[in-house]
Amino acid sequence: MNYNNFFAEAKNQGVEALELYIVKNKKFSFSLFNHDLNSYSVADSFVITARGVINGKMGYASTEKVDKDTPKFIIQKIKENAEFITSDDESIIFKGSEKYFKKNLFSKSLADTSENDKIALVKELSNELALKDNRIYNIEAEYEEETNEILLINSYGLKLSSKGNYCYIYLAGFANDEKGETKSGYDLKILTDLTSLNKEEFIEKTANKIISQLGSEPCLTGVYKAVFNPSCTANLLRFFLDNTYAQQVQKNTSLLKDKLNKQVASSKVSISENPLTRNVFFRYFDDEGVATKNKKIVDKGVLKTFIYNLSTAKKDNVETTGNGYKGNGKIHTSLVNVVLKPGKKSEKELFEKVGNGIYITSLQGLHAGMNSQSGNFSLQSQGFMIRDGKLAEPVSLITVAGNLFNLFMNIVEVGSNIELQPSSYSVPSIIVKKINVSGK
């Protein structure tokens, strides 16, 4: 399609500046249930999201339909939308950064692997999981692959593009304990090259997650030293970092307001955003066209920066941090490739340091059980007791409670077992000095 037609139409209708954000997406997915193919899907999509400034107001429009009338339709919708905008925020279409750090992360290996080979691989994983333990049943396996092409162009001549692909493999199953209670577990791998998958390790980890909770019951209510696994750490960190978003600070809803260059976490905690890391979440420009950069957010417990898009940066008279990303068409703030700097101790050594305590492997009900205004939380959990520095009996049907900011202040050790999570956070396990646990 000739995108120049959009800019010509915008000029004719008095739109001062226009930006087009075009996404081509191809998705291939299938699922297995007890080793048999259960679903199969191939889908393509093409979406144009546009923003335009008219009379100082930003209007928005999007469409999946592309024909000769699309430019006129998009510009008309932008004008109509702008009439309802009441915000006094300055409307900004970005002219471009001085330098961009573009990398080609498209995996030809993944694209060239046949669909039959992908199905065969997942069937093999499903079959091998069943052989791992005869108590495991109702095995579910899913494969989903996406290829995304992004093109951002605007009235100022800025033209940015990226193309990437990745897949995830999900493996899960159920098991019954002696009491007849059903337990389940799963693991998930995010890949750009199927040959990099350690199949034996993946199957072993999934099987352990399924059967390790057999025979679990609540522990005694009390205050415990705790180790949180990488998944739990990532979930807690995500809520913590929401408070670094400038729009929250400017609305006086952030508990980190007035905390810049002050201690907000334990000195063991150093957090960075590394969007230029070569993995499936790599981004060299944000959704406003700003060049991304790696940056420290918290350094040895000290808050070093708030997180900005163009609009919030303008309000504070600072430079954007390159964190403007789209949500429902409009620009919000988000973080990509967050890293909690790992320590030197393995997870096993964390258990040894705790001595006696609890290992939390699952947190549920985060959106309902986490109060974003106060940081107080109460979350249903499961995990294992730690006795004499080693994992002991499994525990479930417990609730952990505390305050998010106290928790990060009370981190006494960060492990070396860093893992990349589906949220794009790379985090290890942590030791927290104390956590309230409600059990029996």
C-alpha positions in Angstrom: 0.0 0.0 0.0 1.2 3.5 -0.8 1.3 5.2 2.7 2.0 8.6 1.1 -1.8 8.7 0.4 -2.4 8.9 4.1 -0.1 11.9 4.6 -1.5 13.7 1.5 -5.1 13.2 2.9 -4.0 14.4 6.3 -2.6 17.6 4.8 -5.7 18.2 2.7 -7.9 17.9 5.9 -5.8 20.1 8.1 -4.1 17.5 10.2 -0.9 19.1 11.5 1.1 15.9 12.0 0.3 12.2 11.4 1.8 8.9 12.6 1.1 5.5 11.2 1.9 2.3 13.2 1.4 -0.8 11.1 1.6 -4.3 12.5 1.6 -7.5 10.4 1.1 -10.6 12.5 1.2 -14.2 11.6 0.2 -16.8 14.2 0.5 -20.6 14.1 -0.7 -22.7 17.0 -1.9 -26.1 18.0 -2.6 -28.1 21.1 -2.5 -31.7 22.2 -4.5 -33.5 24.9 -3.1 -36.9 26.0 -0.8 -36.9 23.0 -3.5 -36.4 20.3 -3.9 -33.2 18.3 -6.7 -31.2 19.9 -6.7 -27.9 17.9 -4.8 -26.3 15.0 -4.9 -22.7 13.8 -3.2 -20.4 11.4 -4.1 -16.7 11.4 -2.8 -13.6 9.8 -3.7 -10.0 10.8 -2.9 -6.5 9.5 -3.7 -3.5 11.6 -3.0 0.2 11.0 -3.2 2.4 14.1 -2.9 6.1 13.4 -2.5 9.2 15.5 -2.9 12.7 14.3 -2.7 16.2 15.7 -5.4 18.7 14.8 -6.0 22.0 16.5 -3.5 20.9 19.1 -5.4 17.8 20.1 -4.4 14.2 19.4 -7.0 12.0 17.6 -6.8 8.3 17.2 -8.0 5.7 14.6 -7.4 2.1 13.6 -8.5 -0.3 10.9 -7.9 -3.8 9.6 -9.5 -2.9 6.3 -7.2 -1.6 3.6 -8.5 -0.3 0.3 -8.5 3.0 -1.7 -10.9 4.6 0.8 -8.8 3.7 3.9 -6.7 6.9 4.0 -9.8 9.1 3.9 -11.6 6.9 6.6 -8.6 7.1 8.9 -8.1 10.8 8.7 -11.8 11.5 9.2 -11.9 9.3 12.3 -8.8 11.1 13.7 -10.6 14.4 13.3 -13.8 13.1 14.9 -11.9 11.6 17.8 -9.9 14.7 18.5 -13.1 16.7 19.0 -13.8 14.7 22.2 -10.3 15.1 23.7 -10.5 17.3 26.8 -6.9 16.7 28.1 -4.6 19.7 28.2 -1.5 17.4 27.6 0.6 18.5 24.7 0.1 16.4 21.6 3.4 15.1 20.3 4.4 13.3 17.1 8.1 12.5 17.6 10.5 13.7 14.9 13.1 11.0 15.7 16.2 10.2 17.8 19.7 10.9 16.8 20.7 7.2 16.8 19.0 3.8 16.8 20.5 0.5 17.7 18.8 -1.8 15.2 19.4 -5.5 15.3 18.0 -8.3 13.1 16.5 -10.8 15.5 14.3 -12.7 13.0 15.0 -16.4 13.4 15.3 -18.1 10.1 15.8 -21.4 11.8 12.4 -21.2 13.5 10.7 -20.0 10.3 12.2 -22.8 8.3 11.2 -25.6 10.6 8.2 -27.4 9.2 4.9 -27.4 10.9 5.0 -31.3 11.0 8.4 -31.2 12.8 7.0 -28.8 15.4 4.0 -31.1 16.0 6.3 -34.1 16.2 8.5 -32.3 18.8 5.6 -31.4 21.0 4.1 -34.9 20.8 7.5 -36.3 21.9 7.5 -34.0 24.9 4.0 -35.1 25.8 4.8 -38.8 25.4 8.0 -38.5 27.5 6.2 -36.6 30.3 3.7 -39.5 30.6 6.6 -42.0 30.9 8.3 -39.9 33.6 5.8 -40.9 36.3 2.8 -43.2 36.1 0.8 -40.9 38.4 0.7 -38.2 35.7 -2.4 -38.0 33.5 -4.4 -35.7 31.3 -1.4 -34.2 29.7 -1.9 -30.9 27.9 0.7 -29.5 25.5 0.4 -26.2 23.5 2.6 -24.6 20.8 2.1 -21.0 19.7 4.3 -19.2 17.2 4.2 -15.5 16.2 5.9 -13.5 13.6 5.5 -9.7 14.0 6.5 -7.0 11.5 6.2 -3.4 12.8 6.5 -0.3 10.6 6.3 3.3 12.2 6.2 6.2 9.8 5.2 9.9 10.4 4.9 13.3 8.8 8.4 14.2 9.7 10.0 11.5 7.6 10.7 9.1 10.5 10.5 5.5 9.3 11.3 2.6 11.6 10.8 -1.1 11.1 11.4 -4.3 13.0 10.7 -8.0 12.4 10.9 -10.8 14.9 9.5 -14.2 15.6 9.3 -16.5 18.6 7.4 -19.5 19.9 6.4 -20.8 23.3 5.8 -24.4 24.3 3.5 -25.1 27.3 3.5 -28.5 29.0 1.1 -29.5 31.8 -0.4 -32.4 33.6 -2.3 -33.7 36.6 -1.7 -36.2 39.4 -3.7 -37.5 42.4 -2.3 -38.0 45.9 -3.3 -40.7 48.4 -6.1 -38.5 49.7 -7.6 -38.3 46.3 -6.7 -34.6 45.9 -5.8 -33.5 42.4 -2.6 -31.5 41.9 -1.4 -29.9 38.7 1.7 -28.3 37.4 3.1 -26.8 34.2 6.2 -25.3 32.7 6.6 -22.9 29.8 9.5 -22.3 27.4 10.0 -19.2 25.2 12.2 -19.9 22.2 13.5 -18.5 18.9 15.3 -21.7 18.0 13.8 -25.2 18.7 17.2 -26.8 18.6 18.1 -24.9 21.8 15.4 -26.6 23.8 16.8 -29.0 26.4 14.0 -31.5 26.2 15.1 -33.7 29.1 15.4 -30.8 31.5 12.0 -29.4 30.3 10.3 -32.7 30.9 12.0 -33.2 34.3 11.0 -29.8 35.5 7.4 -30.1 34.4 7.0 -33.5 36.0 8.5 -32.3 39.2 6.1 -29.4 39.3 3.2 -31.8 38.9 4.1 -34.4 41.5 6.0 -32.4 44.0 2.8 -31.0 45.5 1.3 -34.4 46.2 0.4 -34.8 49.9 0.7 -31.1 50.5 -1.2 -29.4 53.3 -1.2 -26.0 55.1 1.8 -25.2 57.4 1.5 -23.6 60.8 0.5 -20.0 60.9 3.6 -17.8 61.7 6.3 -15.4 60.6 8.9 -17.1 58.4 12.1 -16.4 56.6 11.2 -16.9 52.9 12.7 -17.7 49.5 10.6 -16.6 46.5 11.3 -18.5 43.3 11.9 -16.5 40.0 8.3 -16.5 38.9 7.0 -15.1 42.2 9.8 -12.6 42.3 8.9 -11.3 38.8 5.3 -10.9 39.8 6.1 -8.9 42.9 8.7 -6.8 41.0 6.2 -5.9 38.3 3.9 -4.3 40.9 6.8 -2.6 42.6 8.0 -1.0 39.3 4.5 0.2 38.5 5.2 2.9 41.0 8.2 4.2 38.9 5.9 5.2 36.1 5.9 9.0 35.8 2.1 9.2 35.2 1.5 7.6 38.6 3.9 10.0 40.2 2.3 13.0 38.6 -1.1 11.8 39.7 0.1 11.4 43.3 -0.8 7.7 43.2 2.8 6.3 43.4 4.3 5.3 46.7 7.7 6.2 45.3 6.8 9.9 44.8 9.6 12.1 46.2 11.8 9.0 46.4 14.2 9.8 43.5 17.8 9.2 44.5 16.6 7.8 47.8 16.7 4.2 49.3 13.6 2.3 48.2 14.8 -1.2 48.5 17.6 -3.3 50.1 21.1 -2.6 49.0 21.1 -6.1 47.5 18.6 -4.9 44.9 19.7 -3.5 41.6 17.2 -3.3 38.8 17.7 -2.3 35.2 15.7 -2.2 32.0 17.6 -3.6 29.0 15.4 -3.4 25.9 18.5 -3.9 23.7 19.1 -7.4 25.0 19.2 -9.9 22.2 16.1 -12.0 23.0 12.5 -12.3 22.0 11.6 -9.1 23.8 14.2 -6.9 22.0 13.0 -3.4 21.1 15.2 -0.7 19.6 12.4 1.9 19.4 9.3 2.4 21.5 5.8 2.9 20.1 6.4 6.7 19.9 9.4 6.2 17.7 11.9 7.0 20.4 15.2 5.1 20.5 15.3 2.8 23.5 18.3 2.5 25.8 19.5 0.3 28.6 19.1 2.0 31.9 19.4 1.6 35.7 16.1 2.0 37.6 17.3 1.0 41.0 21.0 0.8 41.9 21.9 -0.9 45.2 18.4 0.0 46.5 18.5 3.6 45.4 15.9 4.8 42.9 17.7 6.4 39.9 14.9 7.3 37.5 11.2 7.5 36.9 9.9 5.9 33.7 8.7 8.3 31.0 6.9 8.5 27.7 7.0 11.8 25.6 3.9 13.3 27.3 4.9 12.7 30.9 8.5 13.7 30.2 7.3 17.1 28.8 5.4 17.7 32.1 8.5 17.2 34.2 10.8 19.0 31.6 13.0 15.9 31.2 13.9 13.6 28.4 11.7 10.6 27.7 13.2 7.3 28.8 11.8 5.6 25.7 9.0 3.8 27.4 6.0 4.9 25.5 4.0 1.8 24.4 0.5 1.4 23.0 -2.4 0.1 25.0 -5.9 0.2 23.4 -4.4 2.4 20.7 -3.3 5.2 23.1 0.2 5.6 24.5 0.9 4.5 28.0 4.1 3.5 29.8 5.7 0.1 30.0 9.0 -1.7 30.7 10.7 -4.3 28.5 13.4 -6.7 29.4 13.7 -5.8 33.1 16.6 -7.4 34.9 17.0 -8.0 38.7 20.8 -8.2 39.0 21.7 -11.8 40.1 23.9 -12.5 43.1 26.4 -15.3 43.5 24.5 -17.9 45.5 22.6 -20.7 43.9 19.1 -21.4 44.9 20.3 -24.4 46.9 22.7 -22.1 48.8 19.8 -19.7 49.5 18.0 -22.6 51.2 21.1 -23.3 53.2 21.4 -19.6 54.3 17.7 -19.5 55.4 18.1 -22.7 57.4 14.5 -22.9 58.5 11.7 -21.1 56.6 9.5 -21.4 53.6 10.0 -21.6 49.8 7.2 -19.9 47.9 6.7 -21.2 44.4 3.2 -19.8 43.5 1.3 -16.6 44.1 -2.3 -16.3 43.1 -4.9 -13.5 43.0 -2.3 -10.7 42.5 -4.8 -8.3 40.9 -7.3 -8.8 43.7 -5.0 -9.3 46.6 -2.4 -6.5 45.9 -3.4 -3.0 47.0 -1.6 -0.7 44.6 -2.3 2.3 46.7 -0.8 1.0 50.0 1.4 -1.9 48.8 -0.3 -4.2 51.2 -1.0 -7.7 49.9 -2.6 -11.0 50.9 -2.1 -13.8 48.4 -2.9 -17.5 48.2 0.3 -19.4 47.8 2.0 -22.8 47.8 5.5 -24.0 48.1 7.7 -26.1 50.4 9.0 -25.9 54.0 12.8 -25.3 54.4 14.2 -27.4 57.2 17.9 -27.5 58.1 18.8 -25.7 54.8 17.0 -28.2 52.6 13.6 -28.4 51.0 11.1 -30.5 53.0 7.4 -31.2 52.8 5.1 -29.4 50.3 2.6 -26.8 51.6 -0.6 -25.5 50.0 -3.7 -23.6 50.8 -1.7 -20.9 52.6 -1.8 -17.2 52.4 1.2 -14.9 52.5 0.7 -11.3 53.6 2.8 -8.2 54.0 3.7 -4.9 52.4 5.4 -4.8 49.0 7.8 -2.0 49.8 8.7 -3.6 53.2 9.4 -6.8 51.3 11.8 -5.2 48.9 13.5 -3.4 51.8 13.8 -6.8 53.6 15.6 -8.7 50.8 18.7 -10.1 52.3 20.1 -12.1 49.4 19.5 -12.4 45.6 20.3 -15.7 43.9 22.2 -16.5 40.8 19.5 -18.6 39.2 18.2 -15.9 36.8 15.3 -16.9 34.5 13.5 -15.1 31.7 9.8 -14.9 32.4 6.9 -14.5 29.9 6.5 -11.0 31.3 10.0 -10.2 29.8 11.4 -9.9 33.3 14.7 -11.8 34.0 14.9 -12.5 37.7 16.4 -15.0 40.2 15.1 -16.2 43.5 15.4 -13.9 46.5 15.5 -14.3 50.3 13.1 -12.1 52.3 13.9 -11.6 56.0 10.3 -12.3 57.1 6.8 -12.9 55.7 3.5 -13.5 57.4 2.0 -16.9 56.6 -1.5 -18.0 57.4 -2.0 -21.7 57.4 -3.4 -23.9 60.2 
